[in-house]
């Protein structure tokens, strides 16, 4: 076994060559070797704090997932169009709306989007169907009131 310099206690910090060496429980004997002059010399050198090849400790952020509402309230949508992308069920499916494996809400019919609330105050997404207008004959969205004009021709 080698000699310990100045008979240092086992758990003392040993300052040498500009570095701090923490003395382990095993004692200084395991950390040193005896030189030809009979003085204890450290048997290991402190490693570099910085890598030489320009590595970075940043840059691990994930890409944005583009979640959220894709179609506003009252907008016209087609079958299969994505209405909401979400994680979990923040928005609930309503009438004529489907849910994908990743909780994406999409349209099952052509129509106009309507956001509403249920009894538990949760947001529900609905699709109101296309109803042909008796006046213009064009596709009108939402509920069209009956004004007694069904028998009239345009």
CNS distance restraints for C-alpha pairs under 8 A (distance, minus, plus):
assign (resid   1 and name CA) (resid  29 and name CA) 6.43 0.50 0.50
assign (resid   2 and name CA) (resid  29 and name CA) 5.91 0.50 0.50
assign (resid   2 and name CA) (resid  32 and name CA) 7.33 0.50 0.50
assign (resid   2 and name CA) (resid  33 and name CA) 6.22 0.50 0.50
assign (resid   2 and name CA) (resid  34 and name CA) 5.43 0.50 0.50
assign (resid   2 and name CA) (resid  40 and name CA) 6.96 0.50 0.50
assign (resid   3 and name CA) (resid   7 and name CA) 7.95 0.50 0.50
assign (resid   3 and name CA) (resid  29 and name CA) 7.20 0.50 0.50
assign (resid   3 and name CA) (resid  34 and name CA) 7.14 0.50 0.50
assign (resid   3 and name CA) (resid  38 and name CA) 7.73 0.50 0.50
assign (resid   3 and name CA) (resid  39 and name CA) 7.33 0.50 0.50
assign (resid   3 and name CA) (resid  40 and name CA) 6.36 0.50 0.50
assign (resid   4 and name CA) (resid   8 and name CA) 6.66 0.50 0.50
assign (resid   4 and name CA) (resid  28 and name CA) 6.27 0.50 0.50
assign (resid   4 and name CA) (resid  29 and name CA) 6.75 0.50 0.50
assign (resid   4 and name CA) (resid  40 and name CA) 6.21 0.50 0.50
assign (resid   5 and name CA) (resid  39 and name CA) 7.00 0.50 0.50
assign (resid   5 and name CA) (resid  40 and name CA) 6.06 0.50 0.50
assign (resid   8 and name CA) (resid  12 and name CA) 6.86 0.50 0.50
assign (resid  10 and name CA) (resid  23 and name CA) 6.25 0.50 0.50
assign (resid  10 and name CA) (resid  24 and name CA) 6.98 0.50 0.50
assign (resid  10 and name CA) (resid  25 and name CA) 6.33 0.50 0.50
assign (resid  10 and name CA) (resid  26 and name CA) 7.50 0.50 0.50
assign (resid  10 and name CA) (resid  27 and name CA) 4.89 0.50 0.50
assign (resid  10 and name CA) (resid  28 and name CA) 6.59 0.50 0.50
assign (resid  11 and name CA) (resid  22 and name CA) 7.51 0.50 0.50
assign (resid  11 and name CA) (resid  23 and name CA) 5.42 0.50 0.50
assign (resid  11 and name CA) (resid  24 and name CA) 6.42 0.50 0.50
assign (resid  11 and name CA) (resid  25 and name CA) 6.53 0.50 0.50
assign (resid  11 and name CA) (resid  27 and name CA) 7.57 0.50 0.50
assign (resid  12 and name CA) (resid  22 and name CA) 7.10 0.50 0.50
assign (resid  12 and name CA) (resid  23 and name CA) 6.07 0.50 0.50
assign (resid  13 and name CA) (resid  20 and name CA) 6.85 0.50 0.50
assign (resid  13 and name CA) (resid  21 and name CA) 6.14 0.50 0.50
assign (resid  13 and name CA) (resid  22 and name CA) 5.11 0.50 0.50
assign (resid  13 and name CA) (resid  23 and name CA) 6.08 0.50 0.50
assign (resid  14 and name CA) (resid  20 and name CA) 6.16 0.50 0.50
assign (resid  14 and name CA) (resid  21 and name CA) 5.38 0.50 0.50
assign (resid  14 and name CA) (resid  22 and name CA) 6.48 0.50 0.50
assign (resid  14 and name CA) (resid  23 and name CA) 6.96 0.50 0.50
assign (resid  15 and name CA) (resid  19 and name CA) 6.14 0.50 0.50
assign (resid  15 and name CA) (resid  20 and name CA) 5.05 0.50 0.50
assign (resid  15 and name CA) (resid  21 and name CA) 6.44 0.50 0.50
assign (resid  16 and name CA) (resid  20 and name CA) 6.66 0.50 0.50
assign (resid  16 and name CA) (resid  21 and name CA) 7.58 0.50 0.50
assign (resid  19 and name CA) (resid  46 and name CA) 6.89 0.50 0.50
assign (resid  23 and name CA) (resid  27 and name CA) 6.41 0.50 0.50
assign (resid  23 and name CA) (resid  28 and name CA) 6.32 0.50 0.50
assign (resid  23 and name CA) (resid  31 and name CA) 7.75 0.50 0.50
assign (resid  24 and name CA) (resid  28 and name CA) 7.40 0.50 0.50
assign (resid  26 and name CA) (resid  30 and name CA) 6.64 0.50 0.50
assign (resid  27 and name CA) (resid  31 and name CA) 7.48 0.50 0.50
assign (resid  28 and name CA) (resid  32 and name CA) 6.18 0.50 0.50
assign (resid  29 and name CA) (resid  33 and name CA) 7.32 0.50 0.50
assign (resid  31 and name CA) (resid  42 and name CA) 6.16 0.50 0.50
assign (resid  31 and name CA) (resid  43 and name CA) 5.87 0.50 0.50
assign (resid  31 and name CA) (resid  44 and name CA) 7.46 0.50 0.50
assign (resid  32 and name CA) (resid  40 and name CA) 5.82 0.50 0.50
assign (resid  32 and name CA) (resid  41 and name CA) 5.46 0.50 0.50
assign (resid  32 and name CA) (resid  42 and name CA) 4.56 0.50 0.50
assign (resid  32 and name CA) (resid  43 and name CA) 4.96 0.50 0.50
assign (resid  33 and name CA) (resid  40 and name CA) 5.80 0.50 0.50
assign (resid  33 and name CA) (resid  41 and name CA) 5.67 0.50 0.50
assign (resid  33 and name CA) (resid  42 and name CA) 6.54 0.50 0.50
assign (resid  33 and name CA) (resid  43 and name CA) 5.90 0.50 0.50
assign (resid  34 and name CA) (resid  38 and name CA) 5.74 0.50 0.50
assign (resid  34 and name CA) (resid  39 and name CA) 5.85 0.50 0.50
assign (resid  34 and name CA) (resid  40 and name CA) 4.87 0.50 0.50
assign (resid  34 and name CA) (resid  41 and name CA) 6.23 0.50 0.50
assign (resid  35 and name CA) (resid  39 and name CA) 5.64 0.50 0.50
assign (resid  35 and name CA) (resid  40 and name CA) 6.29 0.50 0.50
assign (resid  35 and name CA) (resid  41 and name CA) 6.39 0.50 0.50
assign (resid  51 and name CA) (resid  55 and name CA) 6.54 0.50 0.50
assign (resid  66 and name CA) (resid  85 and name CA) 7.70 0.50 0.50
assign (resid  67 and name CA) (resid  84 and name CA) 7.52 0.50 0.50
assign (resid  67 and name CA) (resid  85 and name CA) 4.91 0.50 0.50
assign (resid  67 and name CA) (resid  86 and name CA) 5.50 0.50 0.50
assign (resid  67 and name CA) (resid  87 and name CA) 7.88 0.50 0.50
assign (resid  68 and name CA) (resid  84 and name CA) 5.65 0.50 0.50
assign (resid  68 and name CA) (resid  85 and name CA) 5.17 0.50 0.50
assign (resid  68 and name CA) (resid  86 and name CA) 5.99 0.50 0.50
assign (resid  69 and name CA) (resid  83 and name CA) 6.16 0.50 0.50
assign (resid  69 and name CA) (resid  84 and name CA) 4.39 0.50 0.50
assign (resid  69 and name CA) (resid  85 and name CA) 6.43 0.50 0.50
assign (resid  70 and name CA) (resid  82 and name CA) 6.77 0.50 0.50
assign (resid  70 and name CA) (resid  83 and name CA) 5.14 0.50 0.50
assign (resid  70 and name CA) (resid  84 and name CA) 5.44 0.50 0.50
assign (resid  70 and name CA) (resid  85 and name CA) 7.37 0.50 0.50
assign (resid  71 and name CA) (resid  75 and name CA) 6.57 0.50 0.50
assign (resid  71 and name CA) (resid  82 and name CA) 7.77 0.50 0.50
assign (resid  71 and name CA) (resid  83 and name CA) 5.26 0.50 0.50
assign (resid  71 and name CA) (resid  84 and name CA) 7.27 0.50 0.50
assign (resid  71 and name CA) (resid 113 and name CA) 7.63 0.50 0.50
assign (resid  72 and name CA) (resid 113 and name CA) 7.19 0.50 0.50
assign (resid  73 and name CA) (resid 112 and name CA) 7.97 0.50 0.50
assign (resid  73 and name CA) (resid 113 and name CA) 5.44 0.50 0.50
assign (resid  73 and name CA) (resid 114 and name CA) 5.27 0.50 0.50
assign (resid  73 and name CA) (resid 115 and name CA) 5.97 0.50 0.50
assign (resid  74 and name CA) (resid 112 and name CA) 5.50 0.50 0.50
assign (resid  74 and name CA) (resid 113 and name CA) 5.02 0.50 0.50
assign (resid  74 and name CA) (resid 114 and name CA) 5.82 0.50 0.50
assign (resid  75 and name CA) (resid 112 and name CA) 5.45 0.50 0.50
assign (resid  75 and name CA) (resid 113 and name CA) 5.58 0.50 0.50
assign (resid  76 and name CA) (resid 110 and name CA) 7.59 0.50 0.50
assign (resid  76 and name CA) (resid 111 and name CA) 5.62 0.50 0.50
assign (resid  76 and name CA) (resid 112 and name CA) 4.42 0.50 0.50
assign (resid  76 and name CA) (resid 113 and name CA) 6.44 0.50 0.50
assign (resid  77 and name CA) (resid  81 and name CA) 6.47 0.50 0.50
assign (resid  77 and name CA) (resid 107 and name CA) 7.26 0.50 0.50
assign (resid  77 and name CA) (resid 110 and name CA) 5.73 0.50 0.50
assign (resid  77 and name CA) (resid 111 and name CA) 5.61 0.50 0.50
assign (resid  77 and name CA) (resid 112 and name CA) 6.07 0.50 0.50
assign (resid  77 and name CA) (resid 113 and name CA) 7.04 0.50 0.50
assign (resid  78 and name CA) (resid 107 and name CA) 6.81 0.50 0.50
assign (resid  78 and name CA) (resid 109 and name CA) 6.49 0.50 0.50
assign (resid  78 and name CA) (resid 110 and name CA) 4.42 0.50 0.50
assign (resid  78 and name CA) (resid 111 and name CA) 6.73 0.50 0.50
assign (resid  79 and name CA) (resid 106 and name CA) 7.91 0.50 0.50
assign (resid  79 and name CA) (resid 107 and name CA) 5.19 0.50 0.50
assign (resid  79 and name CA) (resid 108 and name CA) 5.17 0.50 0.50
assign (resid  79 and name CA) (resid 109 and name CA) 4.73 0.50 0.50
assign (resid  79 and name CA) (resid 110 and name CA) 5.23 0.50 0.50
assign (resid  80 and name CA) (resid 106 and name CA) 5.70 0.50 0.50
assign (resid  80 and name CA) (resid 107 and name CA) 5.03 0.50 0.50
assign (resid  80 and name CA) (resid 108 and name CA) 6.00 0.50 0.50
assign (resid  80 and name CA) (resid 109 and name CA) 7.63 0.50 0.50
assign (resid  81 and name CA) (resid 106 and name CA) 5.50 0.50 0.50
assign (resid  81 and name CA) (resid 107 and name CA) 5.47 0.50 0.50
assign (resid  82 and name CA) (resid 104 and name CA) 7.15 0.50 0.50
assign (resid  82 and name CA) (resid 105 and name CA) 6.15 0.50 0.50
assign (resid  82 and name CA) (resid 106 and name CA) 4.32 0.50 0.50
assign (resid  82 and name CA) (resid 107 and name CA) 6.58 0.50 0.50
assign (resid  83 and name CA) (resid 104 and name CA) 7.69 0.50 0.50
assign (resid  83 and name CA) (resid 105 and name CA) 5.58 0.50 0.50
assign (resid  83 and name CA) (resid 106 and name CA) 5.14 0.50 0.50
assign (resid  83 and name CA) (resid 107 and name CA) 6.87 0.50 0.50
assign (resid  84 and name CA) (resid  91 and name CA) 7.76 0.50 0.50
assign (resid  84 and name CA) (resid 104 and name CA) 5.81 0.50 0.50
assign (resid  84 and name CA) (resid 105 and name CA) 5.12 0.50 0.50
assign (resid  84 and name CA) (resid 106 and name CA) 7.01 0.50 0.50
assign (resid  85 and name CA) (resid 103 and name CA) 7.06 0.50 0.50
assign (resid  85 and name CA) (resid 104 and name CA) 4.65 0.50 0.50
assign (resid  85 and name CA) (resid 105 and name CA) 6.53 0.50 0.50
assign (resid  86 and name CA) (resid  90 and name CA) 6.86 0.50 0.50
assign (resid  86 and name CA) (resid  91 and name CA) 7.82 0.50 0.50
assign (resid  86 and name CA) (resid 102 and name CA) 7.54 0.50 0.50
assign (resid  86 and name CA) (resid 103 and name CA) 6.06 0.50 0.50
assign (resid  86 and name CA) (resid 104 and name CA) 5.92 0.50 0.50
assign (resid  87 and name CA) (resid 102 and name CA) 6.96 0.50 0.50
assign (resid  87 and name CA) (resid 103 and name CA) 6.36 0.50 0.50
assign (resid  88 and name CA) (resid 102 and name CA) 7.84 0.50 0.50
assign (resid  88 and name CA) (resid 103 and name CA) 6.07 0.50 0.50
assign (resid  89 and name CA) (resid 103 and name CA) 6.42 0.50 0.50
assign (resid  90 and name CA) (resid 122 and name CA) 7.95 0.50 0.50
assign (resid  90 and name CA) (resid 123 and name CA) 7.56 0.50 0.50
assign (resid  91 and name CA) (resid 122 and name CA) 7.16 0.50 0.50
assign (resid  91 and name CA) (resid 123 and name CA) 5.29 0.50 0.50
assign (resid  91 and name CA) (resid 124 and name CA) 5.70 0.50 0.50
assign (resid  91 and name CA) (resid 125 and name CA) 6.90 0.50 0.50
assign (resid  92 and name CA) (resid 122 and name CA) 7.34 0.50 0.50
assign (resid  92 and name CA) (resid 123 and name CA) 6.18 0.50 0.50
assign (resid  92 and name CA) (resid 124 and name CA) 4.59 0.50 0.50
assign (resid  92 and name CA) (resid 125 and name CA) 6.27 0.50 0.50
assign (resid  93 and name CA) (resid  97 and name CA) 5.67 0.50 0.50
assign (resid  93 and name CA) (resid  98 and name CA) 6.50 0.50 0.50
assign (resid  93 and name CA) (resid  99 and name CA) 6.84 0.50 0.50
assign (resid  93 and name CA) (resid 105 and name CA) 6.61 0.50 0.50
assign (resid  93 and name CA) (resid 124 and name CA) 5.68 0.50 0.50
assign (resid  93 and name CA) (resid 125 and name CA) 5.36 0.50 0.50
assign (resid  93 and name CA) (resid 126 and name CA) 6.87 0.50 0.50
assign (resid  94 and name CA) (resid 124 and name CA) 5.68 0.50 0.50
assign (resid  94 and name CA) (resid 125 and name CA) 5.18 0.50 0.50
assign (resid  94 and name CA) (resid 126 and name CA) 4.62 0.50 0.50
assign (resid  94 and name CA) (resid 127 and name CA) 7.61 0.50 0.50
assign (resid  95 and name CA) (resid 125 and name CA) 7.59 0.50 0.50
assign (resid  95 and name CA) (resid 126 and name CA) 4.86 0.50 0.50
assign (resid  95 and name CA) (resid 127 and name CA) 5.96 0.50 0.50
assign (resid  95 and name CA) (resid 128 and name CA) 7.78 0.50 0.50
assign (resid  96 and name CA) (resid 107 and name CA) 6.46 0.50 0.50
assign (resid  96 and name CA) (resid 108 and name CA) 5.12 0.50 0.50
assign (resid  96 and name CA) (resid 109 and name CA) 5.98 0.50 0.50
assign (resid  96 and name CA) (resid 126 and name CA) 6.46 0.50 0.50
assign (resid  96 and name CA) (resid 127 and name CA) 5.56 0.50 0.50
assign (resid  96 and name CA) (resid 128 and name CA) 7.86 0.50 0.50
assign (resid  97 and name CA) (resid 105 and name CA) 6.65 0.50 0.50
assign (resid  97 and name CA) (resid 106 and name CA) 5.72 0.50 0.50
assign (resid  97 and name CA) (resid 107 and name CA) 4.81 0.50 0.50
assign (resid  97 and name CA) (resid 108 and name CA) 5.17 0.50 0.50
assign (resid  97 and name CA) (resid 109 and name CA) 7.61 0.50 0.50
assign (resid  97 and name CA) (resid 125 and name CA) 7.29 0.50 0.50
assign (resid  97 and name CA) (resid 126 and name CA) 6.28 0.50 0.50
assign (resid  97 and name CA) (resid 127 and name CA) 6.60 0.50 0.50
assign (resid  98 and name CA) (resid 105 and name CA) 5.67 0.50 0.50
assign (resid  98 and name CA) (resid 106 and name CA) 5.29 0.50 0.50
assign (resid  98 and name CA) (resid 107 and name CA) 6.24 0.50 0.50
assign (resid  98 and name CA) (resid 108 and name CA) 6.09 0.50 0.50
assign (resid  99 and name CA) (resid 103 and name CA) 5.54 0.50 0.50
assign (resid  99 and name CA) (resid 104 and name CA) 5.49 0.50 0.50
assign (resid  99 and name CA) (resid 105 and name CA) 4.69 0.50 0.50
assign (resid  99 and name CA) (resid 106 and name CA) 6.38 0.50 0.50
assign (resid 100 and name CA) (resid 104 and name CA) 4.95 0.50 0.50
assign (resid 100 and name CA) (resid 105 and name CA) 6.45 0.50 0.50
assign (resid 100 and name CA) (resid 106 and name CA) 7.64 0.50 0.50
assign (resid 107 and name CA) (resid 127 and name CA) 7.06 0.50 0.50
assign (resid 109 and name CA) (resid 127 and name CA) 7.24 0.50 0.50
assign (resid 109 and name CA) (resid 129 and name CA) 7.16 0.50 0.50
assign (resid 110 and name CA) (resid 127 and name CA) 7.65 0.50 0.50
assign (resid 110 and name CA) (resid 129 and name CA) 6.44 0.50 0.50
assign (resid 110 and name CA) (resid 130 and name CA) 6.67 0.50 0.50
assign (resid 111 and name CA) (resid 127 and name CA) 5.70 0.50 0.50
assign (resid 111 and name CA) (resid 128 and name CA) 5.32 0.50 0.50
assign (resid 111 and name CA) (resid 129 and name CA) 4.63 0.50 0.50
assign (resid 111 and name CA) (resid 130 and name CA) 5.15 0.50 0.50
assign (resid 111 and name CA) (resid 141 and name CA) 6.36 0.50 0.50
assign (resid 111 and name CA) (resid 142 and name CA) 7.72 0.50 0.50
assign (resid 112 and name CA) (resid 127 and name CA) 5.48 0.50 0.50
assign (resid 112 and name CA) (resid 128 and name CA) 5.18 0.50 0.50
assign (resid 112 and name CA) (resid 129 and name CA) 6.79 0.50 0.50
assign (resid 112 and name CA) (resid 130 and name CA) 7.56 0.50 0.50
assign (resid 112 and name CA) (resid 141 and name CA) 6.13 0.50 0.50
assign (resid 112 and name CA) (resid 142 and name CA) 6.79 0.50 0.50
assign (resid 113 and name CA) (resid 125 and name CA) 7.13 0.50 0.50
assign (resid 113 and name CA) (resid 126 and name CA) 5.92 0.50 0.50
assign (resid 113 and name CA) (resid 127 and name CA) 4.77 0.50 0.50
assign (resid 113 and name CA) (resid 128 and name CA) 6.44 0.50 0.50
assign (resid 114 and name CA) (resid 125 and name CA) 5.98 0.50 0.50
assign (resid 114 and name CA) (resid 126 and name CA) 5.09 0.50 0.50
assign (resid 114 and name CA) (resid 127 and name CA) 5.99 0.50 0.50
assign (resid 114 and name CA) (resid 128 and name CA) 6.95 0.50 0.50
assign (resid 115 and name CA) (resid 123 and name CA) 6.73 0.50 0.50
assign (resid 115 and name CA) (resid 124 and name CA) 5.77 0.50 0.50
assign (resid 115 and name CA) (resid 125 and name CA) 4.73 0.50 0.50
assign (resid 115 and name CA) (resid 126 and name CA) 6.21 0.50 0.50
assign (resid 116 and name CA) (resid 123 and name CA) 5.66 0.50 0.50
assign (resid 116 and name CA) (resid 124 and name CA) 5.17 0.50 0.50
assign (resid 116 and name CA) (resid 125 and name CA) 6.43 0.50 0.50
assign (resid 116 and name CA) (resid 126 and name CA) 7.59 0.50 0.50
assign (resid 117 and name CA) (resid 121 and name CA) 5.30 0.50 0.50
assign (resid 117 and name CA) (resid 122 and name CA) 5.31 0.50 0.50
assign (resid 117 and name CA) (resid 123 and name CA) 4.62 0.50 0.50
assign (resid 117 and name CA) (resid 124 and name CA) 5.56 0.50 0.50
assign (resid 118 and name CA) (resid 122 and name CA) 5.57 0.50 0.50
assign (resid 118 and name CA) (resid 123 and name CA) 6.70 0.50 0.50
assign (resid 118 and name CA) (resid 124 and name CA) 6.69 0.50 0.50
assign (resid 128 and name CA) (resid 141 and name CA) 7.06 0.50 0.50
assign (resid 128 and name CA) (resid 142 and name CA) 5.45 0.50 0.50
assign (resid 128 and name CA) (resid 143 and name CA) 7.91 0.50 0.50
assign (resid 129 and name CA) (resid 141 and name CA) 6.54 0.50 0.50
assign (resid 129 and name CA) (resid 142 and name CA) 6.26 0.50 0.50
assign (resid 130 and name CA) (resid 139 and name CA) 6.23 0.50 0.50
assign (resid 130 and name CA) (resid 140 and name CA) 6.08 0.50 0.50
assign (resid 130 and name CA) (resid 141 and name CA) 4.78 0.50 0.50
assign (resid 130 and name CA) (resid 142 and name CA) 6.44 0.50 0.50
assign (resid 131 and name CA) (resid 139 and name CA) 6.06 0.50 0.50
assign (resid 131 and name CA) (resid 140 and name CA) 5.50 0.50 0.50
assign (resid 131 and name CA) (resid 141 and name CA) 5.86 0.50 0.50
assign (resid 131 and name CA) (resid 142 and name CA) 6.76 0.50 0.50
assign (resid 131 and name CA) (resid 143 and name CA) 7.06 0.50 0.50
assign (resid 131 and name CA) (resid 144 and name CA) 7.02 0.50 0.50
assign (resid 132 and name CA) (resid 137 and name CA) 5.96 0.50 0.50
assign (resid 132 and name CA) (resid 138 and name CA) 5.85 0.50 0.50
assign (resid 132 and name CA) (resid 139 and name CA) 4.64 0.50 0.50
assign (resid 132 and name CA) (resid 140 and name CA) 5.51 0.50 0.50
assign (resid 132 and name CA) (resid 141 and name CA) 7.92 0.50 0.50
assign (resid 133 and name CA) (resid 137 and name CA) 5.08 0.50 0.50
assign (resid 133 and name CA) (resid 138 and name CA) 5.84 0.50 0.50
assign (resid 133 and name CA) (resid 139 and name CA) 6.14 0.50 0.50
assign (resid 133 and name CA) (resid 140 and name CA) 5.49 0.50 0.50
assign (resid 133 and name CA) (resid 144 and name CA) 6.82 0.50 0.50
assign (resid 134 and name CA) (resid 149 and name CA) 6.48 0.50 0.50
assign (resid 134 and name CA) (resid 150 and name CA) 6.26 0.50 0.50
assign (resid 135 and name CA) (resid 149 and name CA) 7.41 0.50 0.50
assign (resid 135 and name CA) (resid 154 and name CA) 7.42 0.50 0.50
assign (resid 136 and name CA) (resid 154 and name CA) 7.63 0.50 0.50
assign (resid 137 and name CA) (resid 154 and name CA) 7.79 0.50 0.50
assign (resid 140 and name CA) (resid 144 and name CA) 7.50 0.50 0.50
assign (resid 146 and name CA) (resid 150 and name CA) 7.98 0.50 0.50
